[in-house]
Amino acid sequence: MKRLILALALVTVTMGKSQDLNDIFVSGVADAERFANAYLSPVSEGAIYSISNGWYNTADAKPLGGFEISIIGNMTGFKNKDDKKAFLLDPADYDNLDFVQNPGQARMVSTALGDIEGVEVFVEDESGIFRESFELPTGLSAENLNFIPSGYLQASVGLIKGLEVKARFLPKIKFDDDAKIGLFGAGLQYDFTKILPADKVLPVAISAVIGYTNLNGEYDFSDSDFISGSDQRIDASFRTWNFSAVVSTKNIPVINFYGGIGYITGNSDIDVLGTYEANGPFFSETVVDPFTVSQDASGVSANLGTKLKLGFFRLNAEYNFSEFSTFTFGVNFGFR
């Protein structure tokens, strides 16, 4: 898992934790789907907020032919979001799953963001002849990771007066032979102050920004001790929109400041694919492509940032306040 964090592989962080869900299939598809939805939804929501950021570092749109190429990284924190790190698992809601300690009683268990360790569960047939026990998976906090990362390349080009187009891209990356991710997106920024006669002397610029991001990934499972099969994998897709109003200082030689308020909305689908065959009583037949975990997220966001200009080289940093707050850092090259 740590190699995924170091690679800023957002989707494979999500899907790498999904690998631990494989054992749950011994309890049956219905139980596995119910658990997967509760376990993965918080990290999917955080991922939606993470990849939605970084669309701008000023409200002052570039002139015709002006451009900027950026390397952008996001860290979306969840350290203090206890409600996203755990969920209440009630065995009464499950067909075959129960706790080894205090069976039949509901208790809090870890989500893919959490750190509740050592929770042992079991499945058992009616005769009591078949019984298997295993530990439920923990989350990123158990590995001392309190943020969800994302990163990509982004380019911006000025067109007609006040209009700027943007594109972001992360080429399909494969590593460790079992994980692949790729990202693309497009955006528009329009600087309303460019249509004013006093644009050259105004101390601030005001813009509207719209950005769309699409991130896709794949992760190949390893078989568990209890489940056999073939081509077991996760396919994940994240789609997000960011609508923002931005204001920034301008005409200051070295440093400028910017801020915005906006609305983020997005959804994700994590498809559990492949063939699953259990060595127990709850899989009487082979199951193919068993289910999809879907998550929607939306909310108001606001950010404050600063941009340091050193000729063709620029640095910017900002903090975004939202349901999942994000720190964004950019290294930028270009001219205007």
C-alpha positions as CSV (number, residue, x, y, z in Angstrom):
1,M,0.0,0.0,0.0
2,K,2.8,2.5,0.8
3,R,4.1,2.2,-2.8
4,L,0.8,3.5,-4.0
5,I,0.9,6.5,-1.7
6,L,4.4,7.3,-2.8
7,A,3.3,7.2,-6.4
8,L,0.4,9.5,-5.7
9,A,-1.9,6.8,-7.1
10,L,-5.2,8.0,-5.8
11,V,-7.4,5.3,-7.3
12,T,-5.1,2.5,-6.5
13,V,-5.0,3.6,-2.9
14,T,-8.8,3.0,-3.0
15,M,-8.5,-0.2,-4.9
16,G,-5.5,-1.5,-2.9
17,K,-7.7,-1.5,0.2
18,S,-10.4,-3.2,-1.9
19,Q,-8.1,-6.2,-2.2
20,D,-8.7,-6.9,1.5
21,L,-12.4,-7.4,0.8
22,N,-11.8,-10.6,-1.0
23,D,-12.2,-12.7,2.1
24,I,-15.7,-11.3,2.7
25,F,-17.0,-13.2,-0.3
26,V,-16.9,-16.4,1.7
27,S,-20.0,-15.0,3.5
28,G,-21.9,-14.6,0.2
29,V,-22.3,-11.9,-2.5
30,A,-25.0,-10.1,-0.6
31,D,-22.9,-9.7,2.5
32,A,-19.8,-8.8,0.5
33,E,-21.7,-6.0,-1.4
34,R,-23.2,-4.6,1.8
35,F,-19.8,-4.5,3.6
36,A,-18.0,-3.1,0.5
37,N,-20.4,-0.2,0.2
38,A,-19.9,0.9,3.8
39,Y,-16.2,0.3,3.7
40,L,-15.3,2.1,0.5
41,S,-17.8,5.0,0.4
42,P,-15.8,7.4,2.6
43,V,-12.5,7.0,0.7
44,S,-14.4,7.4,-2.6
45,E,-16.0,10.6,-1.3
46,G,-12.6,11.9,-0.3
47,A,-11.2,11.0,-3.7
48,I,-13.9,13.0,-5.5
49,Y,-13.0,16.1,-3.5
50,S,-9.3,15.6,-4.0
51,I,-9.2,15.5,-7.8
52,S,-11.6,18.4,-8.1
53,N,-9.1,21.0,-6.8
54,G,-6.2,22.9,-8.4
55,W,-8.0,24.4,-11.4
56,Y,-6.6,28.0,-10.9
57,N,-3.9,30.0,-9.1
58,T,-5.2,33.4,-10.1
59,A,-8.3,35.1,-11.4
60,D,-6.3,37.2,-13.9
61,A,-6.7,35.3,-17.2
62,K,-3.8,35.1,-19.6
63,P,-3.7,37.2,-22.8
64,L,-3.9,35.6,-26.2
65,G,-1.0,33.1,-26.5
66,G,0.0,33.3,-22.9
67,F,0.4,29.8,-21.4
68,E,1.3,28.0,-18.2
69,I,2.3,24.4,-17.6
70,S,1.9,23.1,-14.0
71,I,2.7,20.1,-11.9
72,I,0.0,19.9,-9.3
73,G,-0.3,17.8,-6.1
74,N,-3.2,17.6,-3.7
75,M,-3.3,16.2,-0.2
76,T,-6.9,15.7,1.1
77,G,-6.9,15.2,4.8
78,F,-9.3,13.2,7.0
79,K,-7.4,13.0,10.3
80,N,-10.2,14.5,12.4
81,K,-13.1,13.0,10.5
82,D,-13.9,10.2,12.9
83,D,-17.4,9.7,11.3
84,K,-15.7,8.7,8.0
85,K,-13.2,6.3,9.6
86,A,-15.7,3.8,11.0
87,F,-19.2,2.5,10.6
88,L,-21.6,0.4,12.7
89,L,-21.7,-3.2,11.6
90,D,-24.8,-4.9,12.8
91,P,-24.8,-8.7,12.3
92,A,-28.6,-8.6,12.0
93,D,-28.2,-6.9,8.7
94,Y,-26.0,-9.6,7.3
95,D,-27.0,-13.1,6.2
96,N,-23.9,-15.1,7.3
97,L,-21.4,-12.7,9.0
98,D,-21.0,-12.4,12.7
99,F,-18.3,-11.3,15.3
100,V,-16.2,-13.9,17.0
101,Q,-16.3,-11.8,20.2
102,N,-19.8,-10.9,21.4
103,P,-21.6,-12.4,18.5
104,G,-24.9,-10.8,17.5
105,Q,-24.0,-7.4,18.9
106,A,-23.4,-4.4,16.7
107,R,-20.0,-2.7,16.9
108,M,-17.9,-0.1,15.1
109,V,-15.5,-1.4,12.4
110,S,-13.0,0.4,10.2
111,T,-13.7,1.9,6.8
112,A,-10.9,2.2,4.2
113,L,-9.9,5.4,6.0
114,G,-9.9,4.0,9.5
115,D,-7.6,2.3,12.0
116,I,-9.7,-0.2,14.0
117,E,-7.6,-3.4,14.0
118,G,-8.1,-6.9,15.2
119,V,-11.8,-7.2,14.5
120,E,-12.4,-11.0,13.9
121,V,-15.5,-12.3,12.2
122,F,-16.7,-15.7,11.2
123,V,-19.2,-17.4,8.9
124,E,-20.8,-20.7,9.8
125,D,-23.4,-23.0,8.1
126,E,-26.5,-24.1,9.9
127,S,-25.0,-27.5,10.9
128,G,-21.9,-25.9,12.4
129,I,-19.7,-28.2,10.4
130,F,-18.3,-25.4,8.2
131,R,-16.8,-22.4,10.0
132,E,-14.2,-19.9,8.8
133,S,-12.9,-16.9,10.7
134,F,-10.9,-13.9,9.5
135,E,-10.1,-10.3,10.4
136,L,-11.9,-7.4,8.8
137,P,-9.7,-5.0,6.8
138,T,-8.4,-1.8,8.4
139,G,-7.8,1.5,6.5
140,L,-5.2,4.1,5.7
141,S,-5.0,5.5,9.2
142,A,-3.8,2.1,10.4
143,E,-0.7,2.7,8.2
144,N,-0.3,6.3,9.7
145,L,-1.6,7.9,6.5
146,N,-4.0,10.7,7.2
147,F,-4.5,12.1,3.7
148,I,-5.7,11.0,0.2
149,P,-3.2,12.1,-2.5
150,S,-3.7,13.0,-6.1
151,G,-1.4,14.6,-8.7
152,Y,-1.4,15.5,-12.4
153,L,0.0,17.8,-15.1
154,Q,-2.0,20.8,-16.1
155,A,-1.8,23.3,-19.0
156,S,-3.5,26.7,-19.4
157,V,-3.6,28.9,-22.6
158,G,-5.1,32.3,-23.1
159,L,-7.4,32.8,-26.0
160,I,-9.7,35.8,-26.8
161,K,-9.9,38.6,-24.3
162,G,-10.7,37.2,-20.9
163,L,-11.0,33.5,-21.9
164,E,-8.6,30.8,-20.9
165,V,-8.7,27.1,-21.6
166,K,-7.3,24.4,-19.4
167,A,-6.5,20.7,-19.6
168,R,-5.1,18.3,-17.1
169,F,-3.6,14.9,-17.8
170,L,-1.9,11.9,-16.1
171,P,-0.8,9.3,-18.7
172,K,-1.8,5.7,-18.0
173,I,0.7,4.5,-15.5
174,K,1.3,0.8,-14.7
175,F,3.4,-0.3,-11.7
176,D,4.1,-3.5,-9.8
177,D,2.2,-5.4,-12.6
178,D,-1.1,-5.1,-10.8
179,A,-2.1,-1.4,-10.8
180,K,-2.9,1.2,-13.5
181,I,-4.2,4.7,-13.3
182,G,-4.9,7.5,-15.7
183,L,-6.5,11.0,-15.6
184,F,-7.8,13.6,-17.9
185,G,-9.8,16.8,-17.6
186,A,-10.7,20.1,-19.2
187,G,-11.7,23.5,-18.0
188,L,-12.6,27.1,-18.9
189,Q,-11.8,30.4,-17.1
190,Y,-13.4,33.7,-18.0
191,D,-12.0,36.9,-16.5
192,F,-14.9,39.4,-16.3
193,T,-12.6,42.3,-15.5
194,K,-11.0,42.0,-18.9
195,I,-14.1,43.6,-20.5
196,L,-13.9,46.7,-18.3
197,P,-12.2,49.9,-19.7
198,A,-10.1,50.2,-16.5
199,D,-8.8,46.6,-16.5
200,K,-5.2,47.7,-16.7
201,V,-5.4,49.7,-13.5
202,L,-7.8,47.6,-11.4
203,P,-6.0,46.1,-8.4
204,V,-8.1,42.8,-8.6
205,A,-9.4,40.4,-11.2
206,I,-12.7,38.4,-11.0
207,S,-13.2,35.2,-12.9
208,A,-15.5,32.2,-13.2
209,V,-14.0,28.8,-13.6
210,I,-15.5,25.4,-14.6
211,G,-13.5,22.2,-14.6
212,Y,-14.2,18.6,-15.3
213,T,-11.9,15.7,-14.2
214,N,-12.1,12.0,-15.0
215,L,-9.9,9.5,-13.3
216,N,-9.8,5.7,-14.1
217,G,-7.9,2.9,-12.6
218,E,-7.5,-0.9,-12.4
219,Y,-6.2,-3.2,-9.7
220,D,-5.8,-7.0,-9.9
221,F,-6.7,-9.0,-6.9
222,S,-4.8,-11.8,-5.2
223,D,-6.9,-14.8,-4.3
224,S,-7.8,-15.2,-0.6
225,D,-7.5,-18.3,1.5
226,F,-11.2,-19.0,1.1
227,I,-12.1,-17.7,-2.4
228,S,-10.8,-19.1,-5.7
229,G,-11.6,-17.9,-9.2
230,S,-10.0,-16.0,-12.1
231,D,-9.5,-12.5,-13.4
232,Q,-10.4,-11.0,-10.1
233,R,-10.0,-7.2,-10.3
234,I,-11.3,-3.7,-9.5
235,D,-12.1,-1.2,-12.2
236,A,-12.8,2.3,-10.8
237,S,-13.9,5.5,-12.4
238,F,-14.2,9.0,-10.8
239,R,-16.0,11.9,-12.5
240,T,-16.1,15.4,-10.9
241,W,-17.1,19.0,-11.7
242,N,-15.9,22.2,-10.0
243,F,-17.8,25.5,-10.5
244,S,-16.0,28.5,-8.9
245,A,-16.0,32.2,-8.6
246,V,-12.4,33.5,-8.1
247,V,-10.9,36.9,-7.1
248,S,-7.2,37.7,-7.0
249,T,-4.8,40.6,-6.6
250,K,-2.8,41.6,-9.7
251,N,-0.1,43.9,-10.9
252,I,2.1,43.1,-7.9
253,P,5.6,42.1,-9.2
254,V,6.5,39.1,-7.1
255,I,3.6,37.8,-5.0
256,N,-0.2,37.7,-5.5
257,F,-3.1,36.3,-3.5
258,Y,-6.2,34.6,-4.6
259,G,-9.4,33.0,-3.2
260,G,-12.5,31.5,-4.4
261,I,-15.9,30.0,-3.5
262,G,-17.4,27.2,-5.5
263,Y,-19.4,24.0,-5.7
264,I,-17.9,20.5,-6.2
265,T,-20.0,17.6,-7.4
266,G,-19.0,14.2,-8.6
267,N,-19.6,10.4,-8.5
268,S,-17.6,7.2,-8.6
269,D,-18.2,3.6,-9.6
270,I,-15.9,0.8,-8.3
271,D,-16.7,-2.4,-10.2
272,V,-15.8,-5.7,-8.6
273,L,-15.1,-7.9,-11.6
274,G,-14.0,-11.5,-12.3
275,T,-15.0,-15.0,-11.3
276,Y,-15.5,-15.9,-7.6
277,E,-15.9,-19.5,-6.2
278,A,-15.9,-20.1,-2.5
279,N,-14.8,-23.2,-0.6
280,G,-17.8,-23.1,1.6
281,P,-21.6,-23.4,1.8
282,F,-22.6,-19.9,0.7
283,F,-21.3,-20.1,-2.9
284,S,-23.4,-22.9,-4.5
285,E,-22.5,-21.5,-7.9
286,T,-19.8,-19.4,-9.6
287,V,-20.4,-15.7,-9.5
288,V,-19.2,-13.4,-12.3
289,D,-18.7,-9.6,-11.9
290,P,-20.7,-9.6,-8.7
291,F,-21.4,-5.9,-7.9
292,T,-20.5,-2.2,-8.2
293,V,-19.9,0.2,-5.3
294,S,-21.2,3.7,-6.3
295,Q,-20.8,7.0,-4.5
296,D,-22.0,10.5,-5.0
297,A,-20.6,13.6,-3.4
298,S,-21.2,17.3,-3.6
299,G,-20.8,20.4,-1.5
300,V,-19.7,24.0,-1.2
301,S,-16.0,24.8,-1.1
302,A,-13.8,27.8,-0.5
303,N,-10.1,28.4,-0.8
304,L,-7.3,30.8,-0.1
305,G,-4.0,30.8,-1.8
306,T,-0.8,32.6,-2.8
307,K,1.3,32.6,-5.9
308,L,5.0,33.5,-6.0
309,K,6.4,34.7,-9.4
310,L,10.1,34.3,-10.3
311,G,10.3,35.1,-14.0
312,F,9.2,32.0,-16.0
313,F,9.1,30.0,-12.8
314,R,6.2,30.2,-10.3
315,L,5.0,28.5,-7.2
316,N,1.5,28.5,-5.7
317,A,0.0,27.0,-2.6
318,E,-3.6,27.0,-1.4
319,Y,-5.9,25.5,1.2
320,N,-9.4,24.4,0.3
321,F,-12.2,24.3,2.9
322,S,-14.9,21.7,2.2
323,E,-16.3,18.4,3.4
324,F,-12.8,17.0,2.8
325,S,-10.4,19.9,3.0
326,T,-7.4,19.8,0.7
327,F,-3.9,21.4,0.5
328,T,-2.8,22.0,-3.0
329,F,0.8,22.8,-4.2
330,G,1.8,23.8,-7.8
331,V,5.0,24.2,-9.7
332,N,4.4,26.3,-12.8
333,F,6.3,27.4,-15.9
334,G,5.2,29.8,-18.6
335,F,4.8,33.4,-19.7
336,R,2.0,35.9,-20.3
